[in-house]
Amino acid sequence: MTDKGGLAPSLFLCLIAGQVSLTYRVPLISSADAPVAGVPPPPDVSGARLDQRREPILNVPAVVVVVLVVLGLVHLVREYVLSEDADRILVWSLAFVPARYDTTVFADGLLPGGSGADFWSFFTYALVHADITHLGFNAVWLLAFASPVARRFGAARFLLLLAVSVACGALAYLAAHAGEMAPMVGASAGISGMMGAAARFAFEPGGSLDMWHGDRELADRVPAAPLLAAFRNPRVVAFVGVWFALNLLFGLGSLSIAGSANQAVAWEAHLGGFLAGLLLFSSFDPVPRAPVAGDRPTFH
């Protein structure tokens, strides 16, 4: 079974830098405190309003938490509720199998899921993971890269781009493995789509990876440059280049993943998902794009 847990560029975890805030409390002075001899009374703050709101430890959007919970529940049901035979049927019903689309290999309906799985497996393969390690890797990457995109897009746009990235990953895998009985599972194509989308705005001035400038609270809402203009940014080029290089190394077997001796990395699906997020970003982005040198001013 193809394992899509090959998202190993840990240096990209810096995307979440600046998105974490510690819980704090504002100290209050009680009106019942008695004055102490020799100590001047505290200043009069009766007219001041002290903010006692607590900030979350991790600023993770609710929609990302829901996605993580769904992935975890699917795995728990497989591990502790279903029998071995039932689990096998579920996995083959949800996994993406290129052989489904080759009538010379199997007659329609022979694989679990029947003709319905010809459609839904383009998306449902992302719900299934090979083991807890596979799920854990993907959960970390989803948390890191989906969070800034979800904060920028909102829940509906985020889920739609995630689904499109997953489907594009399946299409890329199908093109590379047409007719093969090689089931693919895992959410890595969708996560790769979030990486591609994040690359479009995280490197802009004031963005998540602009560590020295800008308001951290607005880092995920900075205007994004058009695609061609974004590739004039050497940090974007470096990010994309390193991402492609690492995925090719893992996909071609030059690098290995711990615990994946009997599994392969579906780097083609990663590529399809990443390109979907990178190229389709503007179609989902609700933030007006950044002006580009040479743009003609508009007068109102």
N, C-alpha and C positions, 0 to 999 in steps of 0.2 A: 504494500500500500504506500502511495506516495505521501511523504511527510513534507508539509510546507512550513516547517519551523526554521527555515534557513535565514531569518532576518537577523544577522549577526553584527551589523555595524554599530557597536555599542557607543561609539563616539557621538552618534546622533542623539543620544539621550539628553544631550545638552539642550535640546528643544524645550524641555520642560523647565529649564533653569529660568528663574524669574516668575514662574507660575505658582510657586509654593510659598505660602505665608504661614507663619507660626501663630498658634492661638495665643491671645494675650488678653489681659484684663486691665482696665484703667482703675488705679487705686482711688478710693473714695474717702473723704474725711467725714466721719460721723458727727452729727450735731450733738451727740451725747458725750463726746470726748471732753474731759475736764481740762481746764488750763493748768499748766505746770509752772510752778514758781521759777522765775528766771528765764523762762522760754517765751518768746513773743508769740502771740496768737497767730494762727495761720491766716493768710490773706482771705478776704471775703470773696468767696466764689459762688455766692447765692444766685448771682445773675448769670452764671455760666452754665452751659449745658455740656456735660461730659458724656462722651460716646462710649457706652458700655457694650456695644455689639461685639460679638466674637466672630473672628474670621475662621474659615475652615482650614484644617491642616493641609488638605490637598484640594485645589480648586478644580474638581472634576465635574464636568457637566452631568446632569442626571441621565441624559440619553446614553452616555458612555457607560455609566454604571449599569443601566438596564441591559445593554448589549453584553457586558461582562457577566452579569447574572444569568442571562439566557444561555450563554456558552457554558457556564459552570453547571447549570441545571441539566442541560443535555448530557454532559459528561457524567454527572452523578447518577442520572437515571440509567445510563448504559452500564455503569459500574456496579450499582447496588440494587437495581430494580429488575432489569431485564435478564432473562436467561441467556445463555450463550447463543442459542439458535435465534431467539428474538432479536438479540443485539446484531447478529450477522445480517438478518433481514433488514433491520433499520439502517445499518451502515450502507448496505448496497442500494437501498432505496434512496438515500440522501446523497451519497457520494457521486462525484462527477466521473463518469466512465465513458471514454471516447468510443468504445465498442458499441455503445447504444445507437450510434448514428451511422453504423455500417451494417446494412442489411445482409451483406455477405458473411458476416461473422455470427450474428444472432438474429433469430426471428423476433419480431415485435412481441414484447410481453414475457420473454424468457427470463430476463433479469428482474429482480424484485423492484416494484414500483411501476412496472409496465410502461405504457405510453405516457402517463402523467409525469413520470420521472424524466422523460425527455425534455420537459420544460423546467420543472421546479429544481432539478439538480444543478442547473446553472447558478442557483443561489444557495440551495440548502447544504451543499458540500462544505460551506463555510461554518456550519453549525457543529460539525463533527471534527474531533481531534483524535490523533492516533493514541495518545497516552497523556498522562498528567504533565509530563515534561513539555510536550508539544503545546498543550493548552497554556501552561505557565509562561512559556516564551512569548506566545502570541498575546497573552493578557498584558504583559509588560509593554510590548510594542504598541498595543492598542491604547493603553493608558497614556503613553508618551505622545503619540502622534495624532490620535483621534481627538484628544481633549482640546488642543488649540483650534482644530478645524471645526469641531462642534460649537465651541464658543463663538466662532466667527459666523458660521452658517445658520445656527439654530438647529433644532432637532430634526425637522422635516427635510431640509436641504441636506443635512449631514447623512441621514439614513438613505436618502435617494442616491447620493454620490457613493456611499459605501456599497449599496446594492449594484450600482453600475460598475464599480471597480471589480467587485466579485464576479459579475457576469463577463466582463472583459478578460479577466484572468482565466476563466473557463474557456473562452473562445481561443485565447492564445495557446492554452494547453491542448485544446482539440486540434488546432492547426499543426502542432508539433507532434502529436501522438495519435493521429487519426486511425481509427480501427483497433487500437490497442486495448487489451483488457488490463488497464492500469488505473485503478480507482484513485481519485485525488480527493483529499479532505483537508480542512484547515482554513482559517480566516486570513492567511497571509496575503492573498491577493487584495483583499479589502484594505488591510493595513498598509500595503504598498501604495494603494491609491491615496490613503491619508498622507503618506510621506510625500508623494508627488504634489498633492495639494498644498501641504505645509511649505514646501520649497518655494511656492509662488509668492508667499508673503512674509515668511519668517526672517528672511535676510534683508528685507526693506528697512530703511531708517526708522527706528522705533519699534521694530518687530521683535519677535521672540529671541532671535539670535543676534540682535544688535544690543550687546550687553552693556554698552556705555552710554546710551542715549535713550530718550523717550520715556514715556510713562508706562510702567509695567502693567498697569491696569488696562491700558489701551493697546497693549502689544499685539493682540490678536485681531485688532480692528484697523490696522494701518492700511492705507491704500496699496493695492498690488499693482506692479507694473505689468504691461502687456507681455505676452510670452517672449517675443523676440527681444524686447528691452530687458527682460529678466535675465536672459542669457548673456547680457553684457556685464552682468555682475559676476566677478570671478568666484565668489563664494557659492553662488548657485551652480556654476559650472563644476566646481570642485565637489560639491555635494552630490550632484547627479553622476559625475564621473566615478566617485568612490562607490556609490550605490550600485552602479552597473558592474563595476569591477568585482566587488565582493559577491554579488549574486552569480556572476559567471564563474568565479572561482569555486563557490559552493556547488553550483549546478553541474560543473564539469568534473567535480570530484577532486580538485586540487586541494580543497579544504574539507574537513569533515566535522560533523556535529556530534557531540557526546551523546551516546545512546541511540544513534541512528544508523547502526550497521546494516540493518535490513530495510532501510527506508531511503528514498531518494528525495532530493529537493526539487520541487516543481518551479524551477527558476523562470520558465516560460510564463507561468501564471503570475508570478511576481512582476514580470516585465509588463504583461497586459494590464494589471491593476495599476502599476505605477504610472504608465503612460496615460491611462484614463484619468487619474487624478491630476496629473500635470497638464494635460491638453484640454480637459473639459472644465478645469477650475473656473474659468471666467463665466461659464454658463450657469454656475451655481452661486457665484459670489455675490452677496447682497451689498458689499461695500463698493462705492464708486472707485474706479481704477485711478492710479496715480497719473498725473500729467507726464508726458514724455517730451523731451527737448525736440522742438520742431512742430509740436502741436499748435494749431492756430487757436488764439483765444476766442471764446464765445461771449458775446455781449447780450445782456438781458435787459 
